[in-house]
């Protein structure tokens, strides 16, 4: 028996605080049709947050997806990543 898994409908770029003062997640451009299309969104959001936070930003590769990190002067560290629509969590 073969089990089929559907591809996600879309991908989004989201930045979340890892360390430091709490802040709401920040969404980048999108939705994107693939991870390849969303890579530029990760870069743009990481650079933009780095400027906004007056800090530094850099990108690393985690398996098949790039991840951006931003360290701001205020002590806040952000992770910028690509999530599929299936990985998004709704808030109630």
PDB file of N, CA, C and O in Angstrom:
ATOM      1  N   UNK A   1       0.850  -1.175   0.000  1.00  0.00           N
ATOM      2  CA  UNK A   1       0.000   0.000   0.000  1.00  0.00           C
ATOM      3  C   UNK A   1       0.894   1.236   0.000  1.00  0.00           C
ATOM      4  O   UNK A   1       1.882   1.310   0.730  1.00  0.00           O
ATOM      5  N   UNK A   2       0.531   2.183  -0.819  1.00  0.00           N
ATOM      6  CA  UNK A   2       1.303   3.413  -0.939  1.00  0.00           C
ATOM      7  C   UNK A   2       0.546   4.548  -0.269  1.00  0.00           C
ATOM      8  O   UNK A   2      -0.646   4.732  -0.514  1.00  0.00           O
ATOM      9  N   UNK A   3       1.236   5.313   0.579  1.00  0.00           N
ATOM     10  CA  UNK A   3       0.622   6.459   1.242  1.00  0.00           C
ATOM     11  C   UNK A   3       1.126   7.713   0.559  1.00  0.00           C
ATOM     12  O   UNK A   3       2.333   7.933   0.451  1.00  0.00           O
ATOM     13  N   UNK A   4       0.210   8.521   0.105  1.00  0.00           N
ATOM     14  CA  UNK A   4       0.574   9.755  -0.574  1.00  0.00           C
ATOM     15  C   UNK A   4       0.533  10.922   0.391  1.00  0.00           C
ATOM     16  O   UNK A   4      -0.376  11.028   1.214  1.00  0.00           O
ATOM     17  N   UNK A   5       1.504  11.783   0.289  1.00  0.00           N
ATOM     18  CA  UNK A   5       1.475  13.024   1.060  1.00  0.00           C
ATOM     19  C   UNK A   5       1.415  14.173   0.080  1.00  0.00           C
ATOM     20  O   UNK A   5       2.154  14.207  -0.904  1.00  0.00           O
ATOM     21  N   UNK A   6       0.549  15.096   0.350  1.00  0.00           N
ATOM     22  CA  UNK A   6       0.381  16.237  -0.533  1.00  0.00           C
ATOM     23  C   UNK A   6       1.444  17.283  -0.266  1.00  0.00           C
ATOM     24  O   UNK A   6       1.857  17.497   0.874  1.00  0.00           O
ATOM     25  N   UNK A   7       1.878  17.928  -1.330  1.00  0.00           N
ATOM     26  CA  UNK A   7       2.791  19.055  -1.171  1.00  0.00           C
ATOM     27  C   UNK A   7       2.048  20.190  -0.497  1.00  0.00           C
ATOM     28  O   UNK A   7       0.840  20.338  -0.682  1.00  0.00           O
ATOM     29  N   UNK A   8       2.752  20.992   0.280  1.00  0.00           N
ATOM     30  CA  UNK A   8       2.090  22.142   0.897  1.00  0.00           C
ATOM     31  C   UNK A   8       1.571  23.088  -0.173  1.00  0.00           C
ATOM     32  O   UNK A   8       2.124  23.171  -1.270  1.00  0.00           O
ATOM     33  N   UNK A   9       0.520  23.786   0.155  1.00  0.00           N
ATOM     34  CA  UNK A   9      -0.077  24.730  -0.784  1.00  0.00           C
ATOM     35  C   UNK A   9       0.867  25.896  -1.024  1.00  0.00           C
ATOM     36  O   UNK A   9       0.982  26.383  -2.149  1.00  0.00           O
ATOM     37  N   UNK A  10       1.537  26.343   0.017  1.00  0.00           N
ATOM     38  CA  UNK A  10       2.405  27.515  -0.104  1.00  0.00           C
ATOM     39  C   UNK A  10       3.437  27.510   1.014  1.00  0.00           C
ATOM     40  O   UNK A  10       3.335  26.761   1.985  1.00  0.00           O
ATOM     41  N   UNK A  11       4.424  28.365   0.844  1.00  0.00           N
ATOM     42  CA  UNK A  11       5.446  28.580   1.863  1.00  0.00           C
ATOM     43  C   UNK A  11       5.430  30.045   2.271  1.00  0.00           C
ATOM     44  O   UNK A  11       5.162  30.924   1.452  1.00  0.00           O
ATOM     45  N   UNK A  12       5.718  30.301   3.543  1.00  0.00           N
ATOM     46  CA  UNK A  12       5.815  31.676   4.034  1.00  0.00           C
ATOM     47  C   UNK A  12       7.149  31.834   4.758  1.00  0.00           C
ATOM     48  O   UNK A  12       7.754  30.861   5.207  1.00  0.00           O
ATOM     49  N   UNK A  13       7.588  33.082   4.856  1.00  0.00           N
ATOM     50  CA  UNK A  13       8.809  33.412   5.587  1.00  0.00           C
ATOM     51  C   UNK A  13       8.386  34.113   6.868  1.00  0.00           C
ATOM     52  O   UNK A  13       7.630  35.084   6.831  1.00  0.00           O
ATOM     53  N   UNK A  14       8.872  33.621   7.998  1.00  0.00           N
ATOM     54  CA  UNK A  14       8.484  34.191   9.286  1.00  0.00           C
ATOM     55  C   UNK A  14       9.714  34.327  10.185  1.00  0.00           C
ATOM     56  O   UNK A  14      10.589  33.461  10.201  1.00  0.00           O
ATOM     57  N   UNK A  15       9.759  35.429  10.931  1.00  0.00           N
ATOM     58  CA  UNK A  15      10.829  35.670  11.908  1.00  0.00           C
ATOM     59  C   UNK A  15      10.219  35.606  13.302  1.00  0.00           C
ATOM     60  O   UNK A  15       9.187  36.222  13.567  1.00  0.00           O
ATOM     61  N   UNK A  16      10.863  34.862  14.185  1.00  0.00           N
ATOM     62  CA  UNK A  16      10.394  34.727  15.562  1.00  0.00           C
ATOM     63  C   UNK A  16      11.551  34.981  16.524  1.00  0.00           C
ATOM     64  O   UNK A  16      12.701  34.652  16.233  1.00  0.00           O
ATOM     65  N   UNK A  17      11.229  35.565  17.662  1.00  0.00           N
ATOM     66  CA  UNK A  17      12.245  35.857  18.675  1.00  0.00           C
ATOM     67  C   UNK A  17      12.657  34.563  19.371  1.00  0.00           C
ATOM     68  O   UNK A  17      11.811  33.798  19.835  1.00  0.00           O
ATOM     69  N   UNK A  18      13.962  34.332  19.437  1.00  0.00           N
ATOM     70  CA  UNK A  18      14.503  33.182  20.166  1.00  0.00           C
ATOM     71  C   UNK A  18      14.928  33.564  21.574  1.00  0.00           C
ATOM     72  O   UNK A  18      14.666  32.840  22.534  1.00  0.00           O
ATOM     73  N   UNK A  19      15.591  34.718  21.685  1.00  0.00           N
ATOM     74  CA  UNK A  19      16.133  35.189  22.958  1.00  0.00           C
ATOM     75  C   UNK A  19      15.865  36.680  23.068  1.00  0.00           C
ATOM     76  O   UNK A  19      15.989  37.417  22.090  1.00  0.00           O
ATOM     77  N   UNK A  20      15.495  37.120  24.266  1.00  0.00           N
ATOM     78  CA  UNK A  20      15.322  38.553  24.488  1.00  0.00           C
ATOM     79  C   UNK A  20      13.872  38.947  24.679  1.00  0.00           C
ATOM     80  O   UNK A  20      13.002  38.090  24.835  1.00  0.00           O
ATOM     81  N   UNK A  21      13.613  40.252  24.668  1.00  0.00           N
ATOM     82  CA  UNK A  21      12.258  40.755  24.876  1.00  0.00           C
ATOM     83  C   UNK A  21      11.278  40.166  23.857  1.00  0.00           C
ATOM     84  O   UNK A  21      11.579  40.076  22.666  1.00  0.00           O
ATOM     85  N   UNK A  22      10.123  39.776  24.339  1.00  0.00           N
ATOM     86  CA  UNK A  22       9.105  39.145  23.502  1.00  0.00           C
ATOM     87  C   UNK A  22       8.602  40.121  22.443  1.00  0.00           C
ATOM     88  O   UNK A  22       8.439  41.312  22.709  1.00  0.00           O
ATOM     89  N   UNK A  23       8.358  39.605  21.247  1.00  0.00           N
ATOM     90  CA  UNK A  23       7.784  40.386  20.153  1.00  0.00           C
ATOM     91  C   UNK A  23       6.935  39.457  19.298  1.00  0.00           C
ATOM     92  O   UNK A  23       7.173  38.250  19.249  1.00  0.00           O
ATOM     93  N   UNK A  24       5.953  40.027  18.632  1.00  0.00           N
ATOM     94  CA  UNK A  24       5.110  39.247  17.727  1.00  0.00           C
ATOM     95  C   UNK A  24       5.949  38.745  16.553  1.00  0.00           C
ATOM     96  O   UNK A  24       6.908  39.406  16.154  1.00  0.00           O
ATOM     97  N   UNK A  25       5.600  37.581  15.994  1.00  0.00           N
ATOM     98  CA  UNK A  25       6.299  37.117  14.794  1.00  0.00           C
ATOM     99  C   UNK A  25       6.144  38.132  13.656  1.00  0.00           C
ATOM    100  O   UNK A  25       5.140  38.840  13.572  1.00  0.00           O
ATOM    101  N   UNK A  26       7.142  38.188  12.798  1.00  0.00           N
ATOM    102  CA  UNK A  26       7.125  39.087  11.648  1.00  0.00           C
ATOM    103  C   UNK A  26       7.099  38.223  10.396  1.00  0.00           C
ATOM    104  O   UNK A  26       7.933  37.333  10.228  1.00  0.00           O
ATOM    105  N   UNK A  27       6.135  38.491   9.514  1.00  0.00           N
ATOM    106  CA  UNK A  27       6.030  37.735   8.271  1.00  0.00           C
ATOM    107  C   UNK A  27       6.678  38.503   7.135  1.00  0.00           C
ATOM    108  O   UNK A  27       6.504  39.715   7.007  1.00  0.00           O
ATOM    109  N   UNK A  28       7.431  37.781   6.309  1.00  0.00           N
ATOM    110  CA  UNK A  28       8.050  38.365   5.127  1.00  0.00           C
ATOM    111  C   UNK A  28       7.087  38.295   3.960  1.00  0.00           C
ATOM    112  O   UNK A  28       5.906  37.994   4.134  1.00  0.00           O
ATOM    113  N   UNK A  29       7.587  38.569   2.790  1.00  0.00           N
ATOM    114  CA  UNK A  29       6.748  38.499   1.595  1.00  0.00           C
ATOM    115  C   UNK A  29       6.240  37.091   1.367  1.00  0.00           C
ATOM    116  O   UNK A  29       6.711  36.140   1.991  1.00  0.00           O
ATOM    117  N   UNK A  30       5.306  36.967   0.497  1.00  0.00           N
ATOM    118  CA  UNK A  30       4.777  35.643   0.187  1.00  0.00           C
ATOM    119  C   UNK A  30       3.276  35.693   0.119  1.00  0.00           C
ATOM    120  O   UNK A  30       2.707  36.782   0.200  1.00  0.00           O
ATOM    121  N   UNK A  31       2.624  34.607  -0.021  1.00  0.00           N
ATOM    122  CA  UNK A  31       3.140  33.243   0.009  1.00  0.00           C
ATOM    123  C   UNK A  31       3.981  32.922  -1.233  1.00  0.00           C
ATOM    124  O   UNK A  31       3.831  33.535  -2.290  1.00  0.00           O
ATOM    125  N   UNK A  32       4.864  31.943  -1.063  1.00  0.00           N
ATOM    126  CA  UNK A  32       5.760  31.519  -2.128  1.00  0.00           C
ATOM    127  C   UNK A  32       5.357  30.125  -2.594  1.00  0.00           C
ATOM    128  O   UNK A  32       4.813  29.336  -1.821  1.00  0.00           O
ATOM    129  N   UNK A  33       5.627  29.830  -3.856  1.00  0.00           N
ATOM    130  CA  UNK A  33       5.232  28.538  -4.430  1.00  0.00           C
ATOM    131  C   UNK A  33       6.197  27.408  -4.069  1.00  0.00           C
ATOM    132  O   UNK A  33       5.823  26.237  -4.140  1.00  0.00           O
ATOM    133  N   UNK A  34       7.429  27.739  -3.684  1.00  0.00           N
ATOM    134  CA  UNK A  34       8.418  26.709  -3.359  1.00  0.00           C
ATOM    135  C   UNK A  34       9.462  27.271  -2.395  1.00  0.00           C
ATOM    136  O   UNK A  34       9.528  28.476  -2.152  1.00  0.00           O
ATOM    137  N   UNK A  35      10.265  26.371  -1.862  1.00  0.00           N
ATOM    138  CA  UNK A  35      11.363  26.795  -0.988  1.00  0.00           C
ATOM    139  C   UNK A  35      12.345  27.656  -1.769  1.00  0.00           C
ATOM    140  O   UNK A  35      12.842  28.661  -1.259  1.00  0.00           O
ATOM    141  N   UNK A  36      12.623  27.262  -3.001  1.00  0.00           N
ATOM    142  CA  UNK A  36      13.553  28.039  -3.831  1.00  0.00           C
ATOM    143  C   UNK A  36      13.083  29.473  -4.011  1.00  0.00           C
ATOM    144  O   UNK A  36      13.891  30.401  -3.984  1.00  0.00           O
ATOM    145  N   UNK A  37      11.787  29.660  -4.193  1.00  0.00           N
ATOM    146  CA  UNK A  37      11.241  31.017  -4.355  1.00  0.00           C
ATOM    147  C   UNK A  37      11.315  31.806  -3.042  1.00  0.00           C
ATOM    148  O   UNK A  37      11.460  33.029  -3.059  1.00  0.00           O
ATOM    149  N   UNK A  38      11.217  31.114  -1.914  1.00  0.00           N
ATOM    150  CA  UNK A  38      11.186  31.788  -0.610  1.00  0.00           C
ATOM    151  C   UNK A  38      12.571  32.161  -0.087  1.00  0.00           C
ATOM    152  O   UNK A  38      12.674  32.922   0.875  1.00  0.00           O
ATOM    153  N   UNK A  39      13.626  31.649  -0.691  1.00  0.00           N
ATOM    154  CA  UNK A  39      14.983  31.928  -0.202  1.00  0.00           C
ATOM    155  C   UNK A  39      15.275  33.418  -0.181  1.00  0.00           C
ATOM    156  O   UNK A  39      15.836  33.926   0.790  1.00  0.00           O
ATOM    157  N   UNK A  40      14.902  34.120  -1.234  1.00  0.00           N
ATOM    158  CA  UNK A  40      15.143  35.568  -1.278  1.00  0.00           C
ATOM    159  C   UNK A  40      14.355  36.277  -0.175  1.00  0.00           C
ATOM    160  O   UNK A  40      14.818  37.281   0.366  1.00  0.00           O
ATOM    161  N   UNK A  41      13.164  35.761   0.164  1.00  0.00           N
ATOM    162  CA  UNK A  41      12.371  36.332   1.248  1.00  0.00           C
ATOM    163  C   UNK A  41      13.069  36.217   2.592  1.00  0.00           C
ATOM    164  O   UNK A  41      12.986  37.131   3.412  1.00  0.00           O
ATOM    165  N   UNK A  42      13.761  35.100   2.829  1.00  0.00           N
ATOM    166  CA  UNK A  42      14.527  34.924   4.073  1.00  0.00           C
ATOM    167  C   UNK A  42      15.636  35.964   4.141  1.00  0.00           C
ATOM    168  O   UNK A  42      15.837  36.616   5.166  1.00  0.00           O
ATOM    169  N   UNK A  43      16.346  36.106   3.037  1.00  0.00           N
ATOM    170  CA  UNK A  43      17.459  37.064   2.989  1.00  0.00           C
ATOM    171  C   UNK A  43      16.960  38.488   3.240  1.00  0.00           C
ATOM    172  O   UNK A  43      17.539  39.220   4.042  1.00  0.00           O
ATOM    173  N   UNK A  44      15.883  38.878   2.551  1.00  0.00           N
ATOM    174  CA  UNK A  44      15.349  40.240   2.689  1.00  0.00           C
ATOM    175  C   UNK A  44      14.861  40.524   4.105  1.00  0.00           C
ATOM    176  O   UNK A  44      15.136  41.591   4.654  1.00  0.00           O
ATOM    177  N   UNK A  45      14.134  39.569   4.704  1.00  0.00           N
ATOM    178  CA  UNK A  45      13.607  39.783   6.050  1.00  0.00           C
ATOM    179  C   UNK A  45      14.741  39.829   7.079  1.00  0.00           C
ATOM    180  O   UNK A  45      14.704  40.648   7.996  1.00  0.00           O
ATOM    181  N   UNK A  46      15.740  38.964   6.938  1.00  0.00           N
ATOM    182  CA  UNK A  46      16.867  38.974   7.879  1.00  0.00           C
ATOM    183  C   UNK A  46      17.638  40.290   7.793  1.00  0.00           C
ATOM    184  O   UNK A  46      17.983  40.872   8.822  1.00  0.00           O
ATOM    185  N   UNK A  47      17.909  40.757   6.589  1.00  0.00           N
ATOM    186  CA  UNK A  47      18.631  42.024   6.426  1.00  0.00           C
ATOM    187  C   UNK A  47      17.794  43.180   6.965  1.00  0.00           C
ATOM    188  O   UNK A  47      18.319  44.056   7.653  1.00  0.00           O
ATOM    189  N   UNK A  48      16.493  43.191   6.659  1.00  0.00           N
ATOM    190  CA  UNK A  48      15.607  44.252   7.146  1.00  0.00           C
ATOM    191  C   UNK A  48      15.523  44.301   8.662  1.00  0.00           C
ATOM    192  O   UNK A  48      15.562  45.379   9.255  1.00  0.00           O
ATOM    193  N   UNK A  49      15.407  43.135   9.294  1.00  0.00           N
ATOM    194  CA  UNK A  49      15.376  43.094  10.764  1.00  0.00           C
ATOM    195  C   UNK A  49      16.718  43.514  11.353  1.00  0.00           C
ATOM    196  O   UNK A  49      16.763  44.167  12.396  1.00  0.00           O
ATOM    197  N   UNK A  50      17.804  43.142  10.692  1.00  0.00           N
ATOM    198  CA  UNK A  50      19.128  43.548  11.165  1.00  0.00           C
ATOM    199  C   UNK A  50      19.272  45.059  11.186  1.00  0.00           C
ATOM    200  O   UNK A  50      19.849  45.620  12.118  1.00  0.00           O
ATOM    201  N   UNK A  51      18.749  45.716  10.161  1.00  0.00           N
ATOM    202  CA  UNK A  51      18.784  47.179  10.108  1.00  0.00           C
ATOM    203  C   UNK A  51      17.866  47.765  11.174  1.00  0.00           C
ATOM    204  O   UNK A  51      18.253  48.686  11.894  1.00  0.00           O
ATOM    205  N   UNK A  52      16.650  47.231  11.273  1.00  0.00           N
ATOM    206  CA  UNK A  52      15.669  47.719  12.249  1.00  0.00           C
ATOM    207  C   UNK A  52      16.169  47.555  13.682  1.00  0.00           C
ATOM    208  O   UNK A  52      15.975  48.444  14.511  1.00  0.00           O
ATOM    209  N   UNK A  53      16.805  46.439  13.974  1.00  0.00           N
ATOM    210  CA  UNK A  53      17.289  46.145  15.328  1.00  0.00           C
ATOM    211  C   UNK A  53      18.682  46.721  15.578  1.00  0.00           C
ATOM    212  O   UNK A  53      19.239  46.551  16.663  1.00  0.00           O
ATOM    213  N   UNK A  54      19.241  47.395  14.587  1.00  0.00           N
ATOM    214  CA  UNK A  54      20.600  47.957  14.675  1.00  0.00           C
ATOM    215  C   UNK A  54      21.607  46.894  15.089  1.00  0.00           C
ATOM    216  O   UNK A  54      22.421  47.099  15.989  1.00  0.00           O
ATOM    217  N   UNK A  55      21.532  45.754  14.411  1.00  0.00           N
ATOM    218  CA  UNK A  55      22.412  44.647  14.753  1.00  0.00           C
ATOM    219  C   UNK A  55      22.996  43.989  13.526  1.00  0.00           C
ATOM    220  O   UNK A  55      23.197  44.631  12.495  1.00  0.00           O
ATOM    221  N   UNK A  56      23.266  42.706  13.645  1.00  0.00           N
ATOM    222  CA  UNK A  56      23.886  41.932  12.573  1.00  0.00           C
ATOM    223  C   UNK A  56      22.951  40.808  12.145  1.00  0.00           C
ATOM    224  O   UNK A  56      22.186  40.275  12.949  1.00  0.00           O
ATOM    225  N   UNK A  57      23.026  40.460  10.865  1.00  0.00           N
ATOM    226  CA  UNK A  57      22.230  39.346  10.351  1.00  0.00           C
ATOM    227  C   UNK A  57      23.127  38.427   9.533  1.00  0.00           C
ATOM    228  O   UNK A  57      24.099  38.870   8.921  1.00  0.00           O
ATOM    229  N   UNK A  58      22.790  37.146   9.533  1.00  0.00           N
ATOM    230  CA  UNK A  58      23.539  36.186   8.724  1.00  0.00           C
ATOM    231  C   UNK A  58      22.633  35.017   8.378  1.00  0.00           C
ATOM    232  O   UNK A  58      21.610  34.800   9.027  1.00  0.00           O
ATOM    233  N   UNK A  59      23.014  34.264   7.349  1.00  0.00           N
ATOM    234  CA  UNK A  59      22.249  33.113   6.887  1.00  0.00           C
ATOM    235  C   UNK A  59      23.072  31.845   7.043  1.00  0.00           C
ATOM    236  O   UNK A  59      24.288  31.850   6.854  1.00  0.00           O
ATOM    237  N   UNK A  60      22.389  30.755   7.393  1.00  0.00           N
ATOM    238  CA  UNK A  60      23.007  29.431   7.444  1.00  0.00           C
ATOM    239  C   UNK A  60      22.088  28.463   6.709  1.00  0.00           C
ATOM    240  O   UNK A  60      20.918  28.766   6.478  1.00  0.00           O
ATOM    241  N   UNK A  61      22.611  27.315   6.349  1.00  0.00           N
ATOM    242  CA  UNK A  61      21.815  26.300   5.667  1.00  0.00           C
ATOM    243  C   UNK A  61      21.473  25.209   6.665  1.00  0.00           C
ATOM    244  O   UNK A  61      22.368  24.653   7.301  1.00  0.00           O
ATOM    245  N   UNK A  62      20.181  24.889   6.815  1.00  0.00           N
ATOM    246  CA  UNK A  62      19.730  23.816   7.697  1.00  0.00           C
ATOM    247  C   UNK A  62      18.996  22.796   6.845  1.00  0.00           C
ATOM    248  O   UNK A  62      17.853  23.019   6.446  1.00  0.00           O
ATOM    249  N   UNK A  63      19.643  21.691   6.568  1.00  0.00           N
ATOM    250  CA  UNK A  63      19.114  20.665   5.668  1.00  0.00           C
ATOM    251  C   UNK A  63      18.790  21.289   4.317  1.00  0.00           C
ATOM    252  O   UNK A  63      19.699  21.727   3.612  1.00  0.00           O
ATOM    253  N   UNK A  64      17.522  21.338   3.944  1.00  0.00           N
ATOM    254  CA  UNK A  64      17.176  21.868   2.621  1.00  0.00           C
ATOM    255  C   UNK A  64      16.665  23.305   2.669  1.00  0.00           C
ATOM    256  O   UNK A  64      16.243  23.839   1.642  1.00  0.00           O
ATOM    257  N   UNK A  65      16.694  23.936   3.827  1.00  0.00           N
ATOM    258  CA  UNK A  65      16.149  25.291   3.952  1.00  0.00           C
ATOM    259  C   UNK A  65      17.163  26.252   4.566  1.00  0.00           C
ATOM    260  O   UNK A  65      17.834  25.908   5.540  1.00  0.00           O
ATOM    261  N   UNK A  66      17.277  27.450   4.004  1.00  0.00           N
ATOM    262  CA  UNK A  66      18.130  28.457   4.637  1.00  0.00           C
ATOM    263  C   UNK A  66      17.434  29.027   5.873  1.00  0.00           C
ATOM    264  O   UNK A  66      16.207  29.118   5.917  1.00  0.00           O
ATOM    265  N   UNK A  67      18.215  29.403   6.862  1.00  0.00           N
ATOM    266  CA  UNK A  67      17.689  30.032   8.075  1.00  0.00           C
ATOM    267  C   UNK A  67      18.489  31.303   8.313  1.00  0.00           C
ATOM    268  O   UNK A  67      19.719  31.292   8.263  1.00  0.00           O
ATOM    269  N   UNK A  68      17.786  32.395   8.570  1.00  0.00           N
ATOM    270  CA  UNK A  68      18.450  33.650   8.878  1.00  0.00           C
ATOM    271  C   UNK A  68      18.450  33.884  10.378  1.00  0.00           C
ATOM    272  O   UNK A  68      17.514  33.493  11.076  1.00  0.00           O
ATOM    273  N   UNK A  69      19.492  34.517  10.865  1.00  0.00           N
ATOM    274  CA  UNK A  69      19.570  34.895  12.271  1.00  0.00           C
ATOM    275  C   UNK A  69      19.886  36.373  12.360  1.00  0.00           C
ATOM    276  O   UNK A  69      20.687  36.902  11.590  1.00  0.00           O
ATOM    277  N   UNK A  70      19.248  37.029  13.309  1.00  0.00           N
ATOM    278  CA  UNK A  70      19.477  38.455  13.538  1.00  0.00           C
ATOM    279  C   UNK A  70      19.763  38.641  15.022  1.00  0.00           C
ATOM    280  O   UNK A  70      19.017  38.152  15.870  1.00  0.00           O
ATOM    281  N   UNK A  71      20.839  39.344  15.330  1.00  0.00           N
ATOM    282  CA  UNK A  71      21.174  39.683  16.712  1.00  0.00           C
ATOM    283  C   UNK A  71      21.160  41.199  16.804  1.00  0.00           C
ATOM    284  O   UNK A  71      21.977  41.876  16.179  1.00  0.00           O
ATOM    285  N   UNK A  72      20.216  41.734  17.596  1.00  0.00           N
ATOM    286  CA  UNK A  72      20.061  43.181  17.711  1.00  0.00           C
ATOM    287  C   UNK A  72      20.773  43.757  18.915  1.00  0.00           C
ATOM    288  O   UNK A  72      21.157  43.037  19.836  1.00  0.00           O
ATOM    289  N   UNK A  73      20.940  45.059  18.891  1.00  0.00           N
ATOM    290  CA  UNK A  73      21.612  45.746  20.003  1.00  0.00           C
ATOM    291  C   UNK A  73      20.819  45.663  21.300  1.00  0.00           C
ATOM    292  O   UNK A  73      21.400  45.738  22.383  1.00  0.00           O
ATOM    293  N   UNK A  74      19.504  45.509  21.206  1.00  0.00           N
ATOM    294  CA  UNK A  74      18.670  45.448  22.397  1.00  0.00           C
ATOM    295  C   UNK A  74      18.663  44.085  23.068  1.00  0.00           C
ATOM    296  O   UNK A  74      17.921  43.879  24.028  1.00  0.00           O
ATOM    297  N   UNK A  75      19.477  43.143  22.581  1.00  0.00           N
ATOM    298  CA  UNK A  75      19.548  41.825  23.196  1.00  0.00           C
ATOM    299  C   UNK A  75      18.572  40.821  22.631  1.00  0.00           C
ATOM    300  O   UNK A  75      18.430  39.725  23.174  1.00  0.00           O
ATOM    301  N   UNK A  76      17.897  41.170  21.557  1.00  0.00           N
ATOM    302  CA  UNK A  76      16.922  40.271  20.955  1.00  0.00           C
ATOM    303  C   UNK A  76      17.591  39.492  19.822  1.00  0.00           C
ATOM    304  O   UNK A  76      18.311  40.060  19.001  1.00  0.00           O
ATOM    305  N   UNK A  77      17.336  38.172  19.794  1.00  0.00           N
ATOM    306  CA  UNK A  77      17.834  37.330  18.713  1.00  0.00           C
ATOM    307  C   UNK A  77      16.649  36.719  17.986  1.00  0.00           C
ATOM    308  O   UNK A  77      15.764  36.125  18.602  1.00  0.00           O
ATOM    309  N   UNK A  78      16.643  36.870  16.669  1.00  0.00           N
ATOM    310  CA  UNK A  78      15.554  36.381  15.829  1.00  0.00           C
ATOM    311  C   UNK A  78      16.030  35.205  14.973  1.00  0.00           C
ATOM    312  O   UNK A  78      17.197  35.134  14.588  1.00  0.00           O
ATOM    313  N   UNK A  79      15.108  34.289  14.684  1.00  0.00           N
ATOM    314  CA  UNK A  79      15.326  33.253  13.673  1.00  0.00           C
ATOM    315  C   UNK A  79      14.346  33.532  12.543  1.00  0.00           C
ATOM    316  O   UNK A  79      13.154  33.727  12.780  1.00  0.00           O
ATOM    317  N   UNK A  80      14.847  33.550  11.325  1.00  0.00           N
ATOM    318  CA  UNK A  80      14.018  33.783  10.138  1.00  0.00           C
ATOM    319  C   UNK A  80      14.023  32.484   9.345  1.00  0.00           C
ATOM    320  O   UNK A  80      15.078  32.008   8.926  1.00  0.00           O
ATOM    321  N   UNK A  81      12.838  31.913   9.142  1.00  0.00           N
ATOM    322  CA  UNK A  81      12.787  30.619   8.472  1.00  0.00           C
ATOM    323  C   UNK A  81      11.618  30.510   7.510  1.00  0.00           C
ATOM    324  O   UNK A  81      10.691  31.319   7.525  1.00  0.00           O
ATOM    325  N   UNK A  82      11.691  29.492   6.680  1.00  0.00           N
ATOM    326  CA  UNK A  82      10.633  29.187   5.723  1.00  0.00           C
ATOM    327  C   UNK A  82       9.759  28.106   6.341  1.00  0.00           C
ATOM    328  O   UNK A  82      10.257  27.068   6.777  1.00  0.00           O
ATOM    329  N   UNK A  83       8.464  28.352   6.375  1.00  0.00           N
ATOM    330  CA  UNK A  83       7.512  27.362   6.878  1.00  0.00           C
ATOM    331  C   UNK A  83       6.505  27.037   5.791  1.00  0.00           C
ATOM    332  O   UNK A  83       6.083  27.920   5.045  1.00  0.00           O
ATOM    333  N   UNK A  84       6.120  25.778   5.702  1.00  0.00           N
ATOM    334  CA  UNK A  84       5.050  25.407   4.778  1.00  0.00           C
ATOM    335  C   UNK A  84       3.719  25.746   5.426  1.00  0.00           C
ATOM    336  O   UNK A  84       3.636  25.931   6.640  1.00  0.00           O
ATOM    337  N   UNK A  85       2.690  25.825   4.617  1.00  0.00           N
ATOM    338  CA  UNK A  85       1.369  26.146   5.164  1.00  0.00           C
ATOM    339  C   UNK A  85       0.936  25.103   6.192  1.00  0.00           C
ATOM    340  O   UNK A  85       0.173  25.422   7.104  1.00  0.00           O
ATOM    341  N   UNK A  86       1.405  23.874   6.061  1.00  0.00           N
ATOM    342  CA  UNK A  86       1.059  22.820   7.018  1.00  0.00           C
ATOM    343  C   UNK A  86       1.764  23.011   8.359  1.00  0.00           C
ATOM    344  O   UNK A  86       1.316  22.465   9.367  1.00  0.00           O
ATOM    345  N   UNK A  87       2.854  23.773   8.393  1.00  0.00           N
ATOM    346  CA  UNK A  87       3.616  23.981   9.628  1.00  0.00           C
ATOM    347  C   UNK A  87       3.145  25.190  10.426  1.00  0.00           C
ATOM    348  O   UNK A  87       3.598  25.398  11.551  1.00  0.00           O
ATOM    349  N   UNK A  88       2.255  25.978   9.871  1.00  0.00           N
ATOM    350  CA  UNK A  88       1.768  27.162  10.575  1.00  0.00           C
ATOM    351  C   UNK A  88       0.802  26.763  11.672  1.00  0.00           C
ATOM    352  O   UNK A  88       0.001  25.845  11.500  1.00  0.00           O
ATOM    353  N   UNK A  89       0.877  27.451  12.794  1.00  0.00           N
ATOM    354  CA  UNK A  89       0.003  27.181  13.937  1.00  0.00           C
ATOM    355  C   UNK A  89      -0.953  28.352  14.078  1.00  0.00           C
ATOM    356  O   UNK A  89      -0.536  29.510  14.045  1.00  0.00           O
ATOM    357  N   UNK A  90      -2.232  28.050  14.235  1.00  0.00           N
ATOM    358  CA  UNK A  90      -3.201  29.136  14.420  1.00  0.00           C
ATOM    359  C   UNK A  90      -3.306  29.474  15.899  1.00  0.00           C
ATOM    360  O   UNK A  90      -3.155  28.613  16.766  1.00  0.00           O
ATOM    361  N   UNK A  91      -3.568  30.750  16.166  1.00  0.00           N
ATOM    362  CA  UNK A  91      -3.748  31.206  17.548  1.00  0.00           C
ATOM    363  C   UNK A  91      -5.218  31.486  17.784  1.00  0.00           C
ATOM    364  O   UNK A  91      -5.902  32.059  16.936  1.00  0.00           O
ATOM    365  N   UNK A  92      -5.690  31.076  18.937  1.00  0.00           N
ATOM    366  CA  UNK A  92      -7.091  31.364  19.298  1.00  0.00           C
ATOM    367  C   UNK A  92      -7.145  32.296  20.463  1.00  0.00           C
ATOM    368  O   UNK A  92      -8.231  32.657  20.915  1.00  0.00           O
TER     369      UNK A  92
END
